[in-house]
Amino acid sequence: MYDMSLLKPLKLIRIARRAGVVTVRYPYQPPLITDEFRGRIVIDAKKCTGCGACVNVCPSNALTLIDDEDKRILNYFIGRCIYCGRCADVCPVNAITISKEFELATDKIEDLNSRVVHQKSTCCSCGEERVATEKMISYVVSRVPVSEAYAHMCSNCRKRRFVEGLMFGRGMLHVETEK
């Protein structure tokens, strides 16, 4: 009687011949990329407000925010990205999209960094610089028009103006009029 272990390789060869060639001759032929494929993320600097929502959800810290004196910088380091797509899901203005690009090899580390620079706004009352960017303020004002009176103020001036309004409404603060 025949040993069954000797017939297994013949059975595998028969199955492989029936299936035919299943590999793609990449890079000579284009790779098979499905609709669900997630490649490099692309940040649209014109849409980005610098809110930092993407930074908060990035599990690999590929996205970081750097607060400088007068600007806020969103830095994307491709070398740390795991292409999960959380940043694109959470972006309130859809400034982040996921591309199909995956050939990202380079011999220069600078090519793996991309930056979006935002200008920080200043308080209209005291002139102090704030954490918010100009684009972020215009986005909030467009969504909540009631906030327009307070949007260009720092938190201290906002509190002071609110308390003064309460005191004035209760008759505790007397505004002197010009004579």
Residue frames relative to the residue before (quaternion, step in Angstrom):
aa qw qx qy qz dx dy dz
M 1.0000 0.0000 0.0000 0.0000 0.00 0.00 0.00
Y 0.4982 -0.6738 0.4673 0.2817 3.59 -1.13 0.73
D 0.4405 -0.6600 0.5398 0.2810 3.51 -1.15 0.70
M 0.4529 -0.7244 0.4582 0.2451 3.63 -0.71 1.12
S 0.6034 0.5692 -0.3677 0.4204 3.60 1.10 -0.56
L 0.6276 0.5267 -0.3420 0.4602 3.61 1.13 -0.45
L 0.6783 0.4986 -0.2897 0.4554 3.60 1.12 -0.56
K 0.5123 0.6708 -0.4135 0.3414 3.63 1.19 -0.38
P 0.6675 0.4829 -0.3375 0.4554 3.66 0.79 -0.80
L 0.6316 0.5249 -0.3381 0.4597 3.60 1.03 -0.70
K 0.6342 0.5230 -0.3225 0.4694 3.57 1.03 -0.77
L 0.6530 0.5090 -0.3081 0.4686 3.62 0.98 -0.84
I 0.6388 0.5156 -0.3280 0.4674 3.59 1.00 -0.77
R 0.6406 0.5248 -0.3226 0.4583 3.59 0.98 -0.81
I 0.6576 0.4989 -0.3047 0.4752 3.62 0.97 -0.85
A 0.6594 0.5116 -0.3081 0.4568 3.61 0.95 -0.86
R 0.6493 0.5116 -0.3178 0.4643 3.62 0.99 -0.75
R 0.6426 0.5185 -0.3168 0.4667 3.57 1.06 -0.76
A 0.6748 0.4990 -0.2942 0.4573 3.62 1.00 -0.81
G 0.3286 -0.7556 0.5065 0.2541 3.59 1.04 -0.66
V 0.7100 -0.4112 0.3354 0.4629 3.58 -1.30 -0.34
V 0.0870 -0.8220 0.5625 0.0185 3.58 -0.72 1.07
T 0.6119 0.5443 -0.3677 0.4406 3.60 1.18 -0.11
V 0.3594 -0.7030 0.5715 0.2235 3.54 -1.22 0.60
R 0.4057 -0.7217 0.5082 0.2372 3.54 -0.91 0.89
Y 0.0419 0.8074 -0.5804 0.0980 3.56 0.55 1.25
P 0.6327 -0.0885 -0.7667 0.0637 1.98 -1.90 1.59
Y 0.4982 0.6660 -0.4291 0.3524 3.61 1.25 0.09
Q 0.7371 0.2220 -0.1588 0.6182 3.56 1.26 -0.41
P 0.5547 -0.6107 0.4257 0.3716 3.61 -1.05 0.60
P 0.4909 -0.6719 0.4620 0.3069 3.60 -1.01 0.77
L 0.5020 -0.6191 0.5060 0.3297 3.54 -1.24 0.43
I 0.0203 0.7925 -0.6059 0.0665 3.58 -0.51 1.23
T 0.2804 -0.7801 0.5418 0.1387 3.55 -0.66 1.15
D 0.6731 -0.4877 0.3683 0.4164 3.57 -1.32 0.15
E 0.6755 0.5033 -0.2877 0.4557 3.59 1.12 -0.63
F 0.4585 0.7061 -0.4410 0.3110 3.60 1.26 -0.20
R 0.1486 -0.7787 0.6059 0.0664 3.58 -0.98 0.91
G 0.0674 -0.7994 0.5971 -0.0005 3.52 -0.68 1.17
R 0.8241 -0.1849 0.1778 0.5050 3.52 -1.16 -0.71
I 0.3778 -0.7055 0.5424 0.2559 3.58 -1.07 0.71
V 0.2144 -0.7560 0.6090 0.1075 3.54 -1.17 0.69
I 0.1804 -0.7858 0.5870 0.0738 3.58 -0.80 1.06
D 0.2692 -0.7519 0.5850 0.1411 3.56 -0.75 1.12
A 0.3437 -0.7825 0.4863 0.1817 3.58 -0.34 1.27
K 0.6251 0.5473 -0.3462 0.4357 3.61 1.11 -0.55
K 0.7139 0.4338 -0.2512 0.4890 3.59 1.09 -0.67
C 0.5991 0.6138 -0.3563 0.3706 3.59 1.04 -0.80
T 0.2433 -0.7849 0.5571 0.1200 3.58 -0.92 0.95
G 0.4510 -0.7009 0.4447 0.3281 3.60 1.21 -0.26
C 0.3019 0.7946 -0.4825 0.2111 3.58 1.17 0.52
G 0.4059 -0.7463 0.4458 0.2820 3.60 1.12 -0.58
A 0.3641 0.7368 -0.4992 0.2746 3.62 1.19 0.21
C 0.6442 0.5284 -0.3167 0.4534 3.59 1.00 -0.79
V 0.6307 0.5388 -0.3221 0.4562 3.57 1.06 -0.77
N 0.6608 0.5331 -0.3057 0.4309 3.58 0.98 -0.85
V 0.7592 0.3814 -0.2153 0.4813 3.62 1.02 -0.67
C 0.5089 0.6593 -0.4253 0.3543 3.61 1.21 -0.17
P 0.3020 -0.7994 0.4884 0.1767 3.63 -0.39 1.18
S 0.7365 0.4178 -0.2379 0.4759 3.60 1.11 -0.55
N 0.4041 -0.7291 0.4502 0.3201 3.60 1.33 -0.01
A 0.2611 0.7569 -0.5474 0.2436 3.57 0.98 0.83
L 0.7152 0.3361 -0.2134 0.5745 3.56 1.21 -0.54
T 0.0415 0.7951 -0.6027 0.0531 3.57 -0.85 0.98
L 0.2819 -0.7261 0.6003 0.1816 3.56 -1.23 0.57
I 0.1066 -0.7691 0.6290 0.0388 3.53 -0.92 0.96
D 0.1682 -0.7843 0.5921 0.0768 3.57 -0.61 1.17
D 0.1294 -0.7755 0.6173 0.0289 3.52 -0.58 1.25
E 0.7504 -0.3870 0.2598 0.4686 3.60 -1.22 -0.05
D 0.8405 0.0979 -0.0207 0.5325 3.58 0.69 -1.02
K 0.7573 0.2944 -0.2066 0.5452 3.60 1.22 0.17
R 0.2684 -0.7155 0.6239 0.1637 3.51 -1.33 0.46
I 0.1371 -0.8148 0.5627 0.0265 3.56 -0.72 1.12
L 0.1965 -0.7394 0.6358 0.1025 3.54 -0.91 1.04
N 0.0880 -0.8142 0.5739 -0.0019 3.57 -0.55 1.20
Y 0.1076 -0.7768 0.6193 0.0377 3.58 -0.93 0.98
F 0.0886 -0.7892 0.6076 0.0127 3.57 -0.60 1.21
I 0.3707 -0.7776 0.4741 0.1821 3.55 -0.33 1.32
G 0.6043 0.6046 -0.3456 0.3871 3.58 1.10 -0.68
R 0.7177 0.4095 -0.2489 0.5052 3.61 1.16 -0.48
C 0.5262 0.6731 -0.3977 0.3345 3.61 1.20 -0.42
I 0.2109 -0.7732 0.5872 0.1135 3.58 -1.00 0.90
Y 0.4341 -0.7528 0.4136 0.2716 3.59 1.33 0.30
C 0.2550 0.7929 -0.5115 0.2115 3.57 0.99 0.86
G 0.3906 -0.7585 0.4470 0.2689 3.61 1.13 -0.53
R 0.3787 0.7378 -0.4873 0.2735 3.61 1.21 0.15
C 0.6272 0.5572 -0.3387 0.4259 3.58 0.99 -0.80
A 0.6674 0.4897 -0.2986 0.4749 3.59 0.97 -0.83
D 0.6415 0.5343 -0.3239 0.4451 3.59 1.07 -0.70
V 0.7610 0.4135 -0.2016 0.4575 3.58 0.95 -0.88
C 0.5059 0.6688 -0.4278 0.3374 3.64 1.14 -0.35
P 0.3709 -0.7742 0.4659 0.2146 3.63 -0.54 1.13
V 0.7565 0.3506 -0.2054 0.5125 3.61 1.13 -0.48
N 0.4312 -0.7315 0.4260 0.3123 3.60 1.32 0.24
A 0.2623 0.7824 -0.5149 0.2323 3.55 0.95 0.93
I 0.7136 0.3941 -0.2399 0.5272 3.59 1.24 -0.37
T 0.0156 -0.7820 0.6229 -0.0177 3.55 -0.87 1.02
I 0.3869 -0.7011 0.5494 0.2386 3.54 -1.23 0.51
S 0.2300 -0.7888 0.5579 0.1166 3.56 -0.69 1.09
K 0.5304 -0.6045 0.4874 0.3400 3.57 -1.33 0.02
E 0.4537 0.7086 -0.4315 0.3253 3.58 1.32 0.02
F 0.0239 0.8206 -0.5691 0.0476 3.57 -0.78 1.01
E 0.5965 0.5439 -0.3713 0.4588 3.60 1.21 -0.22
L 0.1385 0.8461 -0.4900 0.1579 3.55 0.25 1.32
A 0.3617 0.7551 -0.4834 0.2558 3.59 1.22 0.22
T 0.0856 0.7776 -0.6162 0.0915 3.54 -1.03 0.88
D 0.3870 -0.7106 0.5263 0.2613 3.55 -1.22 0.33
K 0.6656 0.4293 -0.3000 0.5317 3.60 1.32 0.14
I 0.4259 -0.7240 0.4852 0.2431 3.58 -0.71 1.05
E 0.5715 0.6015 -0.3779 0.4108 3.60 1.15 -0.52
D 0.6180 0.5612 -0.3390 0.4340 3.59 1.15 -0.61
L 0.6566 0.5206 -0.3082 0.4504 3.60 1.21 -0.38
N 0.6588 0.4742 -0.3037 0.4989 3.60 1.29 -0.07
S 0.0323 0.7525 -0.6575 -0.0182 3.53 -1.13 0.69
R 0.1590 -0.8123 0.5602 0.0325 3.55 -1.00 0.87
V 0.1278 -0.7256 0.6691 0.0974 3.50 -1.28 0.63
V 0.1592 -0.8065 0.5668 0.0533 3.57 -0.63 1.16
H 0.0989 -0.7867 0.6091 0.0182 3.55 -0.90 1.05
Q 0.3969 -0.6950 0.5481 0.2427 3.54 -1.11 0.73
K 0.3742 -0.7132 0.5441 0.2350 3.59 -0.88 0.93
S 0.4180 -0.7021 0.5179 0.2533 3.55 -1.14 0.63
T 0.3181 -0.7189 0.5795 0.2148 3.54 -1.30 0.29
C 0.5746 -0.5927 0.4453 0.3469 3.55 -1.20 0.59
C 0.4216 -0.7183 0.4951 0.2473 3.59 -0.88 0.94
S 0.6679 0.5063 -0.2973 0.4573 3.59 1.21 -0.37
C 0.8317 0.1724 -0.0699 0.5231 3.60 0.71 -1.03
G 0.4778 -0.7034 0.4169 0.3209 3.63 1.22 -0.25
E 0.4639 0.6830 -0.4425 0.3499 3.60 1.27 0.07
E 0.4655 -0.6705 0.4962 0.2959 3.58 -1.07 0.74
R 0.2355 -0.7869 0.5613 0.1016 3.53 -1.08 0.78
V 0.6408 -0.5226 0.4018 0.3935 3.52 -1.35 0.06
A 0.6409 0.5593 -0.3236 0.4143 3.59 1.05 -0.70
T 0.3637 -0.7018 0.5686 0.2277 3.54 -1.21 0.62
E 0.6606 -0.5097 0.3702 0.4083 3.56 -1.25 0.39
K 0.6590 0.5085 -0.3102 0.4593 3.59 0.97 -0.83
M 0.6314 0.5338 -0.3330 0.4534 3.58 1.05 -0.75
I 0.6554 0.5090 -0.3085 0.4649 3.58 0.95 -0.85
S 0.6717 0.4816 -0.3106 0.4694 3.61 0.88 -0.85
Y 0.6153 0.5361 -0.3469 0.4623 3.61 1.11 -0.62
V 0.6663 0.4931 -0.3016 0.4712 3.60 0.92 -0.91
V 0.6587 0.5061 -0.3146 0.4593 3.61 0.91 -0.86
S 0.6550 0.5066 -0.3232 0.4582 3.62 1.01 -0.72
R 0.6974 0.4564 -0.2671 0.4837 3.59 1.12 -0.65
V 0.7858 0.1339 -0.0425 0.6023 3.59 1.06 -0.82
P 0.2057 -0.8335 0.4991 0.1177 3.62 0.15 1.24
V 0.5591 0.6151 -0.3893 0.3969 3.61 1.15 -0.47
S 0.6646 0.5366 -0.2956 0.4278 3.59 1.11 -0.68
E 0.4170 0.7523 -0.4461 0.2473 3.60 1.24 -0.15
A 0.6485 0.5323 -0.3266 0.4352 3.61 1.01 -0.76
Y 0.7681 0.3537 -0.1775 0.5034 3.59 1.07 -0.71
A 0.4934 0.7210 -0.4062 0.2678 3.59 1.18 -0.39
H 0.7546 0.3854 -0.2138 0.4862 3.59 0.97 -0.76
M 0.5779 0.5592 -0.3865 0.4516 3.59 1.20 0.54
C 0.4949 -0.6144 0.5137 0.3370 3.54 -1.24 0.48
S 0.6888 -0.5008 0.3188 0.4160 3.59 -1.21 0.32
N 0.6359 0.5316 -0.3388 0.4453 3.63 1.01 -0.68
C 0.6792 0.4708 -0.2902 0.4826 3.59 0.91 -0.87
R 0.6070 0.5521 -0.3461 0.4549 3.57 1.09 -0.68
K 0.6599 0.4998 -0.2980 0.4753 3.57 0.94 -0.93
R 0.6599 0.5144 -0.3106 0.4511 3.55 0.89 -0.95
R 0.6743 0.4903 -0.2993 0.4640 3.59 0.90 -0.89
F 0.6341 0.5298 -0.3272 0.4584 3.59 1.04 -0.75
V 0.6723 0.4870 -0.2933 0.4741 3.59 0.90 -0.95
E 0.6354 0.5173 -0.3317 0.4676 3.59 0.99 -0.78
G 0.6424 0.5193 -0.3200 0.4640 3.58 1.02 -0.76
L 0.6456 0.5068 -0.3181 0.4744 3.58 1.02 -0.78
M 0.6772 0.4916 -0.2937 0.4619 3.55 0.89 -0.93
F 0.6440 0.5130 -0.3208 0.4681 3.59 0.99 -0.77
G 0.6585 0.5184 -0.3033 0.4534 3.58 1.00 -0.80
R 0.7106 0.4257 -0.2517 0.5005 3.58 1.12 -0.61
G 0.5374 -0.6461 0.3973 0.3687 3.57 1.24 0.02
M 0.4934 0.6763 -0.4228 0.3469 3.59 1.22 0.24
L 0.7378 0.3171 -0.1952 0.5630 3.57 1.18 -0.45
H 0.1630 -0.7873 0.5909 0.0666 3.55 -0.74 1.06
V 0.2257 -0.7628 0.5942 0.1186 3.53 -0.73 1.08
E 0.3172 -0.7557 0.5417 0.1867 3.54 -0.70 1.07
T 0.2711 -0.7566 0.5775 0.1434 3.50 -0.87 0.97
E 0.5361 -0.6160 0.4684 0.3373 3.54 -1.18 0.57
K 0.3388 -0.7554 0.5329 0.1747 3.55 -1.02 0.83
